[in-house]
Amino acid sequence: MTRNATAFSETEYLRRLNKTRAAMSEQGIDVLFVEDPSNMAWLTGYDGWSFYVHQGVILTHEGEPLWWGRNMDANGARRTAWLSNDSLRPYGDEYVQSTTHHPMQHLAALLAELGYETARIGVEMENYYFSAKAYTTLVECLPKAQIVDATALVNWQRAVKSDEELGFMRRAARIAEKMIDGAIERAEPGLRKNELVAEIYGDALRGVGDDWGDYPAIVPMCPSGADASAPHLTWDGNTLKTGECTFFELAGVYRRYHTPFCRTIFLGTPPDDMKRAEAALVEGLEAGLEVARAGNRARDIANALAGPLERAGIERGARCGYPIGLSYPPDWGERTISLRAADETVLEPGMTFHFMPGIWAPTWGLEITESILIRESGPAEAFCDRPRQMFVKP
């Protein structure tokens, strides 16, 4: 194994390959093609803003993985991935956004050249980056192969974090704290939302000390007033106003590892229904943290949260969390486990989640969340250390 400017040790990358290959064997997969940039980075270290074109990693049961992508991005693989030069297999620009060529034609030819023309090939069918056209082209060009769904095969191997990964997430948590602290300090009536977000981005990218900030997979969510009834609105040029709340859904990021963190600010005096919701939310959040223990199930966290909310007459209807770690746009979740009443997944030490019990009422929204680590024993550890409350600025 030849390492370039990679983020992790050789031992760490070998651990990841071994886990993934064991999962491939369980599913009878001869060769795995992963196009999710998070999975590409997790397996090889490759890091570049090139996921708007087709690219991927080809993993077999022996040797190095192969990086496959646009020719102009091959130097990025040389700079960031641990792979040797022989393991880089780029395609020419004639395949990029062409009406006569498709990158999957090149990939199919490469797989045939490697001896996998009749193999059982796993692909990530339910993925932001693997299109319907990619699938049909691959099937057409490899008629003797068996192309099977390997969605989330790699994602599941990422569920339990190594000590090296947790170190990155702790650094990201310090950045997240700085971002929330800055938002709370700066928020005041008359401040334009875009100006506040500009300062949040400044805190995010400057980082903390020598720990520089990376770009987040999701932009800051910070709706105010009635807009906060919708969980996924961003910002505009309007000003913050007295009598309105704003929630901030942010993430500190260090070398692509995300630690999301949400808090809410109210300018003025919050109404009684919002204060009651805050009390129930915090009670449920802390109840969920208490049962977020190794050996319990994902549903236990959701059910612990639900009790105080139901007693307060609040119905959420949505899951209250998801696994986190290494991510690229458009999502910082890992798309495997969900913290909801139906999920029976057993919690294991080293799993990490964004436990995010938001409430979105008809005229306001409230988010108080924690990114958490399932420990060897005892309740979950919160990565960030800030008061669990709605911050009120008269």
C-alpha positions as CSV (number, residue, x, y, z in Angstrom):
1,M,0.0,0.0,0.0
2,T,1.4,3.4,-1.1
3,R,0.1,6.3,0.8
4,N,0.0,9.9,-0.5
5,A,-1.6,12.8,1.4
6,T,-4.3,10.6,3.0
7,A,-6.0,11.4,6.2
8,F,-5.7,8.0,8.0
9,S,-3.2,5.3,8.7
10,E,-2.5,2.3,6.5
11,T,-4.0,0.1,9.2
12,E,-7.2,2.0,9.2
13,Y,-7.6,1.7,5.4
14,L,-6.9,-2.0,5.5
15,R,-9.6,-2.4,8.3
16,R,-12.1,-0.8,6.0
17,L,-11.2,-2.9,3.0
18,N,-11.4,-6.1,5.0
19,K,-14.8,-5.2,6.4
20,T,-16.2,-4.3,3.0
21,R,-14.8,-7.5,1.4
22,A,-16.4,-9.6,4.1
23,A,-19.8,-8.0,3.3
24,M,-19.2,-8.6,-0.4
25,S,-18.6,-12.3,0.3
26,E,-21.8,-12.6,2.4
27,Q,-23.8,-11.2,-0.6
28,G,-21.9,-13.2,-3.2
29,I,-20.6,-10.1,-4.9
30,D,-17.5,-10.6,-7.1
31,V,-16.8,-7.0,-7.8
32,L,-18.3,-3.9,-6.2
33,F,-18.7,-0.5,-7.9
34,V,-19.3,2.4,-5.5
35,E,-20.1,5.9,-6.8
36,D,-21.1,7.5,-3.6
37,P,-18.2,10.0,-2.9
38,S,-18.4,9.4,0.8
39,N,-17.8,5.7,0.2
40,M,-15.1,6.4,-2.3
41,A,-13.3,8.6,0.3
42,W,-13.8,6.1,3.1
43,L,-12.2,3.3,1.0
44,T,-9.4,5.2,-0.7
45,G,-9.1,8.7,0.7
46,Y,-10.0,10.3,-2.6
47,D,-11.3,13.8,-1.9
48,G,-12.4,16.2,-4.7
49,W,-15.4,18.2,-5.9
50,S,-15.8,16.0,-8.9
51,F,-19.0,14.1,-8.0
52,Y,-21.0,16.1,-10.6
53,V,-19.6,13.6,-13.2
54,H,-19.6,9.8,-13.0
55,Q,-16.8,8.5,-11.0
56,G,-16.3,5.6,-8.6
57,V,-14.2,2.9,-6.9
58,I,-14.0,-0.6,-8.2
59,L,-13.3,-3.1,-5.3
60,T,-12.6,-6.8,-5.9
61,H,-11.5,-9.4,-3.4
62,E,-7.8,-8.9,-3.9
63,G,-5.3,-6.1,-4.4
64,E,-5.8,-2.4,-4.3
65,P,-9.2,-0.8,-5.2
66,L,-9.3,1.0,-8.6
67,W,-10.2,4.6,-8.8
68,W,-12.2,5.4,-11.9
69,G,-13.2,8.9,-13.0
70,R,-12.7,11.8,-15.4
71,N,-9.1,12.1,-16.7
72,M,-8.7,15.6,-15.4
73,D,-9.5,14.4,-11.9
74,A,-6.9,11.7,-11.9
75,N,-4.3,14.1,-10.5
76,G,-6.7,14.7,-7.6
77,A,-6.7,11.0,-6.9
78,R,-2.9,11.0,-7.0
79,R,-2.8,13.8,-4.5
80,T,-5.4,12.5,-2.0
81,A,-5.8,8.7,-2.4
82,W,-3.5,6.0,-1.0
83,L,-3.6,4.1,-4.3
84,S,-0.6,3.5,-6.6
85,N,-0.6,5.1,-10.0
86,D,-1.4,1.7,-11.6
87,S,-4.7,1.7,-9.7
88,L,-6.0,4.9,-11.4
89,R,-8.2,4.2,-14.5
90,P,-9.5,7.5,-15.9
91,Y,-11.8,8.1,-18.9
92,G,-11.5,10.8,-21.5
93,D,-13.5,14.0,-21.8
94,E,-15.4,12.7,-24.8
95,Y,-17.6,10.8,-22.2
96,V,-18.5,13.9,-20.2
97,Q,-22.1,15.2,-20.8
98,S,-22.1,13.7,-24.3
99,T,-25.1,12.7,-26.4
100,T,-23.1,9.9,-28.1
101,H,-21.0,8.5,-25.3
102,H,-21.7,7.6,-21.7
103,P,-19.1,7.0,-19.0
104,M,-20.6,3.6,-18.1
105,Q,-19.6,2.4,-21.6
106,H,-16.0,3.0,-20.5
107,L,-16.6,1.4,-17.1
108,A,-18.1,-1.7,-18.7
109,A,-15.2,-2.1,-21.1
110,L,-12.8,-1.8,-18.1
111,L,-14.7,-4.4,-16.1
112,A,-14.6,-6.8,-19.1
113,E,-10.9,-6.1,-19.6
114,L,-10.3,-7.1,-15.9
115,G,-12.2,-10.4,-16.4
116,Y,-15.5,-9.5,-14.9
117,E,-17.6,-9.6,-18.1
118,T,-19.7,-12.5,-16.6
119,A,-19.3,-11.6,-12.9
120,R,-21.8,-10.7,-10.2
121,I,-21.4,-7.0,-10.0
122,G,-22.8,-4.9,-7.1
123,V,-23.8,-1.3,-7.7
124,E,-25.4,1.4,-5.5
125,M,-28.8,1.6,-7.1
126,E,-30.4,3.9,-4.5
127,N,-27.8,6.6,-4.6
128,Y,-27.7,10.3,-5.4
129,Y,-24.9,9.8,-7.9
130,F,-25.8,6.6,-9.8
131,S,-28.4,7.5,-12.4
132,A,-31.0,5.4,-14.2
133,K,-29.1,6.0,-17.4
134,A,-25.9,4.7,-15.7
135,Y,-27.7,1.5,-14.8
136,T,-29.3,0.8,-18.1
137,T,-26.1,1.6,-20.0
138,L,-24.1,-0.8,-17.7
139,V,-26.7,-3.6,-18.2
140,E,-26.7,-3.0,-22.0
141,C,-22.9,-3.1,-22.2
142,L,-22.4,-6.1,-19.9
143,P,-25.2,-8.5,-21.0
144,K,-23.6,-11.6,-19.5
145,A,-23.0,-10.0,-16.1
146,Q,-25.4,-10.2,-13.2
147,I,-25.7,-6.6,-11.9
148,V,-27.2,-6.6,-8.4
149,D,-28.2,-4.0,-5.9
150,A,-25.5,-3.2,-3.3
151,T,-27.0,0.0,-2.0
152,A,-25.5,0.9,1.4
153,L,-23.2,-2.1,1.6
154,V,-20.3,0.2,2.3
155,N,-22.4,2.6,4.3
156,W,-23.2,-0.2,6.8
157,Q,-19.5,-0.9,7.3
158,R,-19.0,2.7,8.3
159,A,-21.6,2.6,11.1
160,V,-19.0,1.9,13.9
161,K,-16.3,4.5,13.9
162,S,-12.6,3.9,14.6
163,D,-10.7,5.9,17.2
164,E,-9.1,7.8,14.3
165,E,-12.5,8.8,12.9
166,L,-13.8,9.8,16.3
167,G,-10.8,12.1,16.7
168,F,-11.9,13.9,13.5
169,M,-15.5,14.2,14.8
170,R,-14.3,15.7,18.1
171,R,-12.4,18.3,16.2
172,A,-15.5,19.0,14.1
173,A,-17.5,19.4,17.4
174,R,-15.3,22.2,18.6
175,I,-15.9,24.0,15.3
176,A,-19.7,23.4,15.6
177,E,-19.6,24.9,19.1
178,K,-17.8,28.0,17.7
179,M,-20.5,28.3,15.0
180,I,-23.4,28.2,17.4
181,D,-21.7,30.5,19.9
182,G,-21.1,33.1,17.1
183,A,-24.7,32.8,15.9
184,I,-26.1,33.4,19.4
185,E,-23.8,36.3,20.1
186,R,-24.4,38.1,16.8
187,A,-28.2,37.6,16.5
188,E,-30.1,40.8,17.1
189,P,-33.1,42.7,15.6
190,G,-32.2,44.4,12.3
191,L,-29.3,42.1,11.3
192,R,-29.8,40.7,7.8
193,K,-29.9,36.9,7.6
194,N,-27.3,36.7,4.8
195,E,-24.9,38.8,6.8
196,L,-25.3,36.5,9.8
197,V,-24.8,33.4,7.7
198,A,-21.6,35.0,6.2
199,E,-20.2,35.2,9.7
200,I,-21.3,31.6,10.4
201,Y,-19.4,30.4,7.3
202,G,-16.4,32.4,8.5
203,D,-16.4,30.6,11.9
204,A,-16.9,27.3,10.1
205,L,-14.0,27.6,7.7
206,R,-11.5,29.3,10.1
207,G,-12.0,26.4,12.4
208,V,-10.5,26.2,15.9
209,G,-6.8,26.6,16.4
210,D,-4.9,24.4,13.9
211,D,-8.1,22.5,13.1
212,W,-9.3,24.1,9.8
213,G,-12.9,23.9,8.8
214,D,-14.1,22.0,5.8
215,Y,-17.2,22.7,3.7
216,P,-20.5,21.1,5.0
217,A,-22.5,18.7,3.0
218,I,-25.6,20.8,3.9
219,V,-25.7,24.6,3.9
220,P,-26.8,26.3,7.1
221,M,-30.5,26.0,7.8
222,C,-31.7,29.1,9.7
223,P,-35.3,30.0,9.0
224,S,-37.0,32.6,11.2
225,G,-40.6,33.2,12.4
226,A,-43.2,31.3,10.4
227,D,-40.5,30.1,8.0
228,A,-39.2,28.1,10.9
229,S,-42.2,25.9,10.6
230,A,-40.4,24.3,7.6
231,P,-37.3,22.4,8.6
232,H,-35.2,22.8,5.4
233,L,-35.3,26.5,4.5
234,T,-32.0,28.3,4.3
235,W,-31.6,32.1,4.5
236,D,-32.6,35.2,2.7
237,G,-31.9,39.0,2.9
238,N,-34.6,39.8,5.4
239,T,-33.7,41.0,8.9
240,L,-34.0,39.3,12.2
241,K,-37.1,40.6,14.1
242,T,-38.2,41.0,17.7
243,G,-40.9,38.4,18.5
244,E,-39.4,35.7,16.3
245,C,-37.4,32.6,16.8
246,T,-34.6,31.3,14.5
247,F,-33.2,27.8,14.7
248,F,-29.7,27.1,13.4
249,E,-29.1,23.7,11.9
250,L,-25.3,23.6,11.4
251,A,-22.4,21.3,11.3
252,G,-18.7,21.6,12.1
253,V,-16.7,19.7,9.6
254,Y,-13.1,18.6,9.8
255,R,-11.6,16.7,6.8
256,R,-15.1,15.7,5.6
257,Y,-16.2,14.4,9.0
258,H,-19.3,16.1,10.2
259,T,-20.6,16.9,13.7
260,P,-24.1,18.5,13.3
261,F,-25.4,20.8,16.1
262,C,-28.7,22.8,16.4
263,R,-29.9,25.5,18.7
264,T,-32.7,28.0,18.7
265,I,-32.7,31.7,19.4
266,F,-35.7,33.8,20.3
267,L,-35.5,37.6,20.1
268,G,-37.9,39.0,22.7
269,T,-40.3,37.1,25.0
270,P,-41.2,33.6,23.7
271,P,-44.9,32.6,23.8
272,D,-46.1,30.1,26.4
273,D,-46.7,27.3,23.9
274,M,-43.1,27.5,22.7
275,K,-41.8,27.4,26.2
276,R,-43.8,24.3,27.0
277,A,-42.5,22.7,23.8
278,E,-39.0,23.6,24.8
279,A,-39.4,21.9,28.2
280,A,-40.8,18.7,26.6
281,L,-38.2,18.6,24.0
282,V,-35.3,18.9,26.4
283,E,-36.9,16.3,28.7
284,G,-37.2,14.0,25.7
285,L,-33.7,14.7,24.5
286,E,-32.2,13.8,27.8
287,A,-34.4,10.7,28.1
288,G,-33.2,9.6,24.7
289,L,-29.5,10.2,25.7
290,E,-30.0,8.0,28.8
291,V,-31.2,5.0,26.8
292,A,-28.7,5.5,23.9
293,R,-26.6,2.6,25.2
294,A,-24.8,-0.3,23.6
295,G,-27.2,-3.3,23.5
296,N,-30.4,-1.2,23.3
297,R,-32.1,-0.5,19.9
298,A,-32.4,2.5,17.7
299,R,-36.1,2.5,18.5
300,D,-35.5,2.9,22.2
301,I,-34.1,6.4,21.6
302,A,-37.1,7.4,19.6
303,N,-39.6,6.0,22.1
304,A,-37.8,7.8,25.0
305,L,-38.1,11.1,23.2
306,A,-41.8,10.4,22.3
307,G,-43.0,10.1,25.9
308,P,-42.5,13.7,27.1
309,L,-43.6,15.1,23.7
310,E,-46.8,13.0,23.8
311,R,-47.6,14.1,27.4
312,A,-47.2,17.7,26.2
313,G,-49.6,17.0,23.3
314,I,-46.9,17.2,20.6
315,E,-46.9,14.8,17.7
316,R,-43.7,14.7,15.6
317,G,-44.4,12.0,13.0
318,A,-40.8,12.0,11.8
319,R,-37.7,10.1,12.7
320,C,-35.5,11.8,15.3
321,G,-32.0,11.0,14.1
322,Y,-29.6,9.3,11.8
323,P,-26.0,8.1,11.7
324,I,-23.3,10.7,10.9
325,G,-19.6,10.7,10.0
326,L,-17.9,11.3,6.6
327,S,-20.1,13.0,4.0
328,Y,-20.4,15.0,0.8
329,P,-23.3,17.0,-0.5
330,P,-26.2,16.9,-0.5
331,D,-26.6,15.1,2.8
332,W,-24.5,14.6,6.0
333,G,-26.3,11.5,7.1
334,E,-25.0,8.0,6.3
335,R,-28.4,6.6,5.1
336,T,-28.6,3.4,7.1
337,I,-30.1,3.4,10.6
338,S,-33.0,5.7,11.6
339,L,-33.9,6.7,15.1
340,R,-37.6,5.8,14.9
341,A,-40.0,3.5,16.5
342,A,-39.8,0.8,13.8
343,D,-36.0,0.5,13.7
344,E,-34.7,-2.6,15.5
345,T,-31.0,-2.0,14.9
346,V,-28.9,-2.9,17.9
347,L,-26.7,0.0,19.1
348,E,-23.0,-0.8,19.2
349,P,-20.1,1.1,20.8
350,G,-18.6,3.5,18.3
351,M,-21.8,4.3,16.5
352,T,-22.5,8.0,16.0
353,F,-25.8,9.8,15.5
354,H,-27.3,13.2,15.1
355,F,-30.1,12.9,17.6
356,M,-32.3,15.7,16.3
357,P,-35.7,16.1,17.9
358,G,-37.0,19.2,16.2
359,I,-40.5,20.5,16.5
360,W,-42.1,22.4,13.6
361,A,-45.4,24.1,14.6
362,P,-47.7,26.0,12.2
363,T,-46.1,29.4,13.0
364,W,-42.7,28.6,14.5
365,G,-40.0,25.9,14.7
366,L,-37.7,24.7,17.5
367,E,-34.5,22.6,17.2
368,I,-32.3,21.5,20.1
369,T,-30.1,18.6,19.1
370,E,-27.0,16.6,20.0
371,S,-24.5,14.6,18.0
372,I,-23.8,11.5,20.1
373,L,-21.5,8.6,20.5
374,I,-22.6,5.2,21.7
375,R,-20.0,4.3,24.4
376,E,-18.8,0.9,25.7
377,S,-20.9,1.4,28.8
378,G,-23.3,4.0,30.1
379,P,-25.4,6.5,28.3
380,A,-24.3,8.2,25.1
381,E,-21.7,10.9,25.0
382,A,-22.6,14.2,23.4
383,F,-19.9,15.5,21.2
384,C,-20.7,19.2,21.9
385,D,-21.0,20.9,25.2
386,R,-23.5,23.7,25.2
387,P,-26.7,24.3,27.3
388,R,-29.8,22.4,26.1
389,Q,-32.2,25.3,25.8
390,M,-33.8,27.9,23.6
391,F,-31.6,31.0,23.9
392,V,-33.7,34.0,24.7
393,K,-32.3,37.5,23.9
394,P,-34.7,40.2,25.2
